[in-house]
Amino acid sequence: MGRRNSKVPYIMMAVLAVAIAALLIYIVPYRYQLNHTVSFKETDEPLNNPLTGYAPSADNEEECQDSQLVYIGVTWSMWEPSQGEYDTEALEELFHIEEWKSQNKHAVLRFICDIPGEEGHKDIPEWLYEKTRDGEFYSTEYGAGYSPDYSNEFFRERHALAIQALAKYCNKDDFVAYVELGSLGHWGEWHTNTDEGLEPLPDAEVCWDYVLDYSDNFHNARLLMRRNFVMAADGDLGLYNDMIGSESDTEEWLDWIQNGGSFETSGKALEYEPMEDFWEKAPSGGEFTSEYTMEELLSDRLSETLEMIRDSHTTFIGPKCPEGDLKDGSVAESIREELGYRYYISRLSTQYSFRDGELEVTMTWENSGLAPLYWDWPVTMYVYNSDGELKYWENIEINLSDLVPGETVETTNHIPFTDEFRQGYQIGIGITDPDEEEHILLAMEGRQTDNVQIIYTYE
């Protein structure tokens, strides 16, 4: 009798193992089409997402209804009518702050000491004027008003206290999202009309103190400066351009940002620091110029206006922005949709692992907007069964603030896969603020369920 080949059982076992592996790895996923890749196209539908867009003046209830941002330009005379007494009630009443908070809007804030107007006036409190009296009343092509002596020691001390109190009021919540460092110069724009004889801004070291008043006290908001002074670069601040639509002024502003330079003061000059990519980490804002009518900016000068907005990577525009019928027009809406971020998922793939009992979901994220979101709101993946019942959710590891235009980010999550998912499932994405009161829509097709956008369905 011959001997049986001892290798046969091992060969049979190896073949069986390969067959089982093939069944589990290839046949089962293929049978249920669990391994799948799908590409998505960006939608051109308007989104009107939070923290970007137009910022009309907050005192105009009608114009603010459709915006996600409002602008609050508070003068020192309004904020501190009596020394040491800060009038929060007047601020809230004039700018309808509680109403805007209830609608989950956010604010752009600027503190101002001098607004040129049609008639002579002061925008600092009367008590402060009486204790300083060393500024200049003026009537120039800008208008009429009072330019304080910003180097006055008492003025500087009271300014620090006023900003400290304003920041304390704002830090109670995240309503104020952007703070434009105003305080100095006409409209808080860090310049005076020296061509018509007014005193220039104070020495650079004094200007540094004004910046520190803001940076030391505002904790929730993103700070922006009118020009790319060295303190803006050192503090990673954003920038704002109040001449959007003026080709010469905007080109000059962009040249400062790219090449640097200096700005004359009453003493040591303020140096411009190149900040060409500042918008990747801090916001670009501002408002439309008064050099042209809004009708001109949105029609005959539209191509130039759009080019300036794109070159500046603008996130918000206000308070001078389209209003009334112009705001509701398609051109104004298309500009608004270009502002800030515009996220979407361009590719989604699923890979089933029988060994782990999981479905691996890989997503490719893109941003077709002009800038990122400057807050890292939580991003969550939700999984529903074929009946639409929520069965699983998991955070997606992505920092939206890092997803700048032109780059992609790939994320991977794992779904514990059960038999009921073989009958069908849906994947949704939810991007909400930490309090889960606001949400961001992706620029892609998808059914909206509460704060979740369904982007993929397996049937």
C-alpha positions in Angstrom: 0.0 0.0 0.0 1.4 3.4 -1.0 1.8 6.3 1.4 -0.6 9.2 1.2 0.9 12.5 0.2 1.2 14.5 3.5 1.2 17.8 1.6 -2.3 17.4 0.1 -4.2 18.5 3.2 -2.1 21.7 3.5 -2.5 22.5 -0.2 -6.3 22.0 0.1 -6.4 24.2 3.2 -4.4 26.9 1.4 -6.7 26.7 -1.6 -9.7 26.9 0.7 -8.2 29.9 2.5 -7.6 31.7 -0.8 -11.2 31.0 -1.9 -12.6 32.3 1.3 -10.4 35.4 1.1 -11.5 36.0 -2.4 -15.1 35.5 -1.4 -14.8 38.0 1.4 -12.5 40.5 -0.2 -13.8 40.5 -3.8 -17.0 38.6 -4.2 -19.0 39.9 -1.2 -18.1 43.6 -1.8 -18.8 43.2 -5.5 -22.1 41.4 -4.9 -23.2 44.3 -2.8 -21.2 47.0 -4.6 -19.7 48.1 -1.3 -16.5 49.3 -3.0 -17.4 52.4 -4.8 -16.0 55.7 -6.0 -18.1 58.7 -7.0 -17.1 62.2 -8.1 -19.1 65.3 -7.4 -19.4 68.6 -9.2 -19.6 71.9 -7.4 -23.0 73.5 -7.6 -23.4 77.2 -8.6 -26.4 77.6 -6.3 -26.2 80.5 -3.8 -25.4 79.5 -0.3 -25.3 82.6 1.9 -23.2 80.9 4.6 -22.2 82.3 8.0 -19.3 84.7 8.6 -19.0 85.9 5.0 -20.8 88.1 2.5 -22.2 91.7 2.8 -22.2 93.6 6.1 -24.8 96.4 5.9 -25.0 98.9 8.7 -26.7 97.2 11.7 -28.9 100.2 12.4 -30.8 99.5 9.1 -33.1 96.6 9.9 -34.5 96.2 6.4 -31.1 95.9 4.7 -29.7 93.5 7.2 -32.5 90.9 7.0 -30.9 88.8 4.2 -27.2 89.2 5.3 -25.2 87.0 7.6 -23.1 89.9 8.8 -23.9 93.4 10.1 -21.6 96.4 10.5 -21.4 98.3 13.8 -19.5 101.6 13.6 -19.5 102.9 17.2 -18.2 106.4 18.0 -16.5 107.1 21.2 -19.1 109.8 22.0 -21.8 107.1 21.8 -19.9 104.5 23.8 -18.8 106.7 26.7 -21.0 109.7 27.0 -19.9 110.3 30.6 -16.4 109.5 31.8 -16.3 105.9 32.9 -19.9 105.2 32.0 -20.3 102.9 29.0 -23.7 103.0 27.3 -24.4 99.4 26.3 -28.1 100.1 26.2 -27.7 102.8 23.5 -25.4 100.6 21.5 -27.8 97.7 21.6 -30.8 99.8 20.8 -29.3 101.7 17.9 -27.8 98.6 16.2 -30.6 96.1 17.1 -28.0 93.8 18.6 -30.4 91.4 20.4 -32.4 91.0 17.2 -29.3 90.1 15.2 -28.1 87.7 17.9 -31.4 85.9 17.8 -31.0 85.5 14.1 -27.5 84.1 14.5 -25.9 86.9 12.6 -22.4 88.1 13.3 -20.9 91.6 13.4 -18.1 93.6 12.0 -17.1 96.2 14.6 -15.2 99.5 14.3 -14.5 102.0 17.0 -14.2 105.5 15.6 -13.1 108.9 16.9 -13.5 111.0 13.8 -16.2 110.8 11.0 -16.1 113.7 8.5 -19.6 115.0 8.0 -21.5 117.8 6.3 -21.5 120.0 9.4 -18.9 120.7 12.1 -19.1 118.2 15.1 -17.1 116.0 17.4 -17.1 112.2 17.6 -15.3 112.0 20.9 -17.2 112.7 24.1 -17.7 116.2 25.3 -16.0 115.5 28.6 -12.9 114.1 26.8 -12.8 117.2 24.6 -13.0 119.5 27.6 -10.0 117.7 29.2 -7.8 117.7 26.1 -8.8 120.5 23.7 -5.6 120.0 21.6 -7.1 118.6 18.4 -8.2 120.4 15.2 -11.6 121.3 13.9 -11.5 121.0 10.1 -13.5 121.5 7.0 -11.9 119.8 4.0 -12.9 118.0 0.9 -13.5 115.0 3.2 -16.1 117.0 5.1 -16.2 118.7 8.5 -15.3 117.4 11.9 -12.7 117.3 14.7 -9.4 115.5 14.5 -8.1 114.7 18.1 -4.5 114.8 19.1 -3.9 111.0 19.3 -0.6 111.4 21.1 -2.2 113.2 24.1 -1.4 111.1 27.2 -4.8 111.4 28.8 -6.5 110.6 25.5 -4.4 107.5 25.2 -5.2 106.4 28.8 -8.9 106.8 28.3 -8.8 105.1 25.0 -7.2 102.0 26.5 -10.0 101.9 29.1 -12.8 102.4 26.5 -11.5 99.6 24.3 -11.1 97.4 27.4 -14.7 97.9 28.3 -15.9 97.4 24.7 -14.0 94.2 24.5 -15.3 92.9 27.8 -18.8 93.5 26.5 -18.1 91.8 23.2 -16.2 88.8 24.7 -19.4 87.6 26.4 -20.2 85.7 23.2 -19.1 85.3 19.6 -21.5 87.8 18.0 -18.7 90.2 17.1 -16.6 88.1 14.6 -14.4 90.8 13.1 -12.9 93.9 14.7 -11.4 96.5 12.3 -8.9 98.5 14.3 -10.2 102.0 13.9 -9.6 104.7 16.5 -6.9 106.6 14.5 -7.7 109.0 11.7 -10.7 109.9 9.6 -13.3 107.0 9.7 -10.8 105.1 11.8 -8.8 104.5 8.6 -5.4 105.4 10.1 -4.8 108.5 8.0 -5.6 112.3 8.3 -5.9 114.8 5.5 -2.4 116.2 5.8 -2.7 117.6 2.3 -5.1 120.2 3.7 -3.1 121.0 6.8 -4.2 118.4 9.4 -1.6 116.9 11.7 -0.5 113.4 10.7 -0.8 110.3 12.9 1.4 110.2 16.0 4.8 108.5 16.2 4.9 104.7 15.4 5.5 103.8 19.0 2.3 105.6 20.0 0.5 103.8 17.2 1.8 100.5 18.7 0.0 101.3 21.9 -3.3 101.7 20.1 -2.9 98.3 18.5 -2.1 96.7 21.8 -5.3 98.1 23.3 -7.2 95.9 20.8 -4.9 92.8 20.8 -4.7 92.6 24.6 -8.5 92.7 25.0 -10.4 91.1 22.2 -10.3 87.4 22.5 -13.1 85.9 20.3 -12.9 88.2 17.2 -10.5 88.3 14.3 -8.7 91.6 14.2 -8.0 93.6 10.9 -5.9 96.7 10.2 -6.5 99.2 7.4 -2.9 98.9 6.2 -0.2 96.2 6.4 1.8 98.0 9.1 4.5 96.0 10.8 2.2 95.4 13.8 -0.3 93.7 11.6 2.4 91.3 10.3 3.7 90.6 13.8 0.3 89.9 15.1 -1.0 87.9 12.2 -3.8 90.3 11.7 -6.1 90.6 8.8 -6.4 93.7 6.6 -9.3 95.7 5.2 -9.6 98.0 2.2 -12.3 100.7 2.3 -11.7 101.5 -1.4 -12.9 98.3 -3.1 -13.8 99.3 -6.7 -11.3 102.1 -6.9 -8.6 100.7 -9.2 -5.8 103.2 -8.3 -6.4 103.0 -4.5 -6.8 99.2 -4.5 -3.7 98.7 -6.6 -1.7 100.9 -4.2 -3.1 98.9 -1.2 -2.1 95.6 -2.9 1.3 97.0 -3.7 1.9 97.8 0.0 0.9 94.2 0.8 3.2 92.8 -1.7 6.2 95.1 -1.5 6.0 96.9 1.8 7.0 100.6 2.2 6.5 103.2 4.9 3.9 105.7 6.1 4.8 109.2 7.3 3.8 110.1 10.9 4.6 113.0 13.2 7.7 111.1 14.3 9.1 107.7 13.5 7.5 106.3 10.3 5.1 103.4 10.3 6.7 100.6 8.2 4.6 98.5 5.8 5.6 94.8 6.0 5.0 92.5 3.0 2.0 90.3 3.8 1.1 88.8 0.4 -0.4 85.6 1.8 -2.0 87.1 4.9 -5.5 86.0 3.8 -4.5 82.3 4.3 -4.6 82.9 8.1 -6.5 86.1 8.7 -9.4 87.8 6.9 -9.5 90.4 4.2 -12.4 92.8 4.4 -13.5 96.4 3.7 -16.2 98.2 1.9 -16.9 99.6 -1.6 -15.5 103.0 -2.6 -17.6 106.1 -2.8 -15.7 107.2 -5.9 -18.3 105.6 -8.1 -22.0 104.9 -7.7 -23.1 101.4 -6.7 -24.8 101.1 -10.1 -21.5 101.8 -11.9 -19.6 99.3 -9.7 -22.1 96.6 -10.5 -22.3 97.3 -14.2 -19.8 99.3 -16.3 -17.0 98.7 -13.7 -18.0 95.1 -12.8 -15.1 93.3 -14.3 -12.6 95.6 -12.5 -14.5 95.3 -9.3 -14.5 91.5 -9.4 -10.8 91.5 -10.2 -10.1 93.6 -7.1 -12.2 91.4 -4.9 -10.5 88.3 -6.2 -7.0 89.7 -5.9 -7.7 90.7 -2.3 -9.2 87.4 -1.3 -12.1 89.2 0.3 -14.3 87.6 2.9 -16.8 90.5 3.7 -17.8 93.9 2.3 -19.6 96.5 4.3 -21.1 98.8 5.4 -21.0 100.3 1.9 -22.4 97.4 -0.1 -25.4 96.8 -2.5 -28.7 97.8 -1.0 -32.4 97.8 -1.9 -33.1 96.5 -5.4 -29.4 96.4 -6.3 -28.8 93.9 -3.4 -31.5 91.6 -4.7 -30.1 91.6 -8.3 -28.2 88.7 -9.8 -24.9 90.7 -10.1 -24.8 91.6 -6.4 -25.7 88.0 -5.5 -22.9 86.6 -7.7 -20.4 88.9 -6.0 -21.6 87.9 -2.6 -21.2 84.2 -3.5 -17.6 84.8 -4.4 -16.7 86.2 -1.0 -15.0 84.0 1.6 -15.1 80.3 1.6 -17.0 77.8 -0.6 -16.3 74.2 0.5 -17.3 71.0 -1.3 -16.4 67.4 -1.6 -15.1 66.5 -5.1 -14.6 62.7 -4.5 -15.9 60.0 -2.2 -14.8 56.4 -2.2 -15.9 53.4 0.0 -13.8 50.3 0.7 -15.2 47.4 2.6 -13.1 45.4 5.1 -14.7 42.1 6.1 -11.9 41.4 8.6 -12.7 44.6 10.5 -16.4 44.7 9.7 -16.0 48.3 8.6 -16.6 50.5 5.6 -13.8 52.9 5.0 -15.0 56.2 3.6 -12.4 58.6 2.0 -13.4 62.1 1.0 -11.5 64.7 -1.0 -12.3 68.3 0.2 -11.9 71.4 -1.9 -12.5 75.2 -1.5 -13.5 77.1 -4.6 -13.9 80.4 -2.8 -11.5 83.2 -2.2 -10.5 82.4 1.4 -10.9 79.9 4.1 -13.2 80.0 7.1 -11.1 81.5 9.9 -12.7 79.3 12.6 -12.4 75.5 12.9 -16.0 74.5 13.2 -16.7 70.8 13.9 -17.3 68.6 10.9 -19.3 65.4 11.4 -20.2 62.5 9.2 -23.7 61.0 9.7 -24.8 57.6 8.5 -28.5 56.7 8.0 -30.1 53.4 7.1 -32.4 52.9 4.1 -35.3 54.2 6.1 -33.5 57.4 7.0 -32.9 56.5 10.6 -29.6 57.8 12.0 -27.4 54.9 13.0 -23.9 56.3 13.3 -21.9 59.5 13.4 -18.3 60.4 13.8 -16.2 63.5 13.7 -14.2 64.2 10.6 -10.6 65.2 11.2 -10.3 68.4 9.2 -9.4 72.0 10.0 -11.4 74.1 7.6 -9.2 77.1 8.3 -6.3 75.2 6.6 -8.3 74.4 3.5 -7.4 77.4 1.3 -8.4 77.7 -2.4 -6.3 75.7 -4.8 -5.5 72.9 -2.3 -7.2 69.7 -1.4 -7.5 67.8 1.9 -8.3 64.0 2.1 -10.1 62.6 5.1 -10.8 59.0 6.1 -13.5 57.6 8.4 -14.7 54.1 9.2 -18.3 53.0 9.5 -19.1 49.9 11.6 -20.9 48.0 8.9 -24.0 45.9 9.8 -26.3 43.8 7.6 -29.0 46.4 7.4 -26.5 48.7 5.6 -26.3 46.1 2.8 -29.9 47.1 2.0 -29.0 50.7 1.7 -27.5 53.6 3.5 -26.9 57.4 3.3 -23.9 59.5 4.2 -24.5 63.1 5.3 -22.2 65.9 6.4 -22.8 68.4 9.1 -20.7 71.5 9.7 -21.9 73.5 12.7 -20.6 76.1 15.1 -19.6 74.7 18.5 -23.0 75.6 19.9 -24.8 73.8 17.1 -26.9 76.9 16.3 -25.4 77.7 12.9 -24.4 75.5 10.0 -22.5 75.6 6.8 -23.8 74.3 3.5 -21.4 72.6 1.1 -21.4 73.8 -2.5 -22.8 70.5 -3.8 -26.1 68.8 -4.5 -27.6 67.2 -1.4 -30.8 67.0 0.5 -30.9 69.0 3.7 -32.0 67.3 6.9 -31.9 69.7 9.8 -28.2 70.7 9.9 -27.0 67.7 7.8 -26.5 67.6 4.1 -27.0 64.2 2.5 -24.3 63.8 -0.2 -24.2 60.1 -0.9 -26.8 57.3 -1.1 -26.1 53.6 -1.5 -29.1 51.5 -2.8 
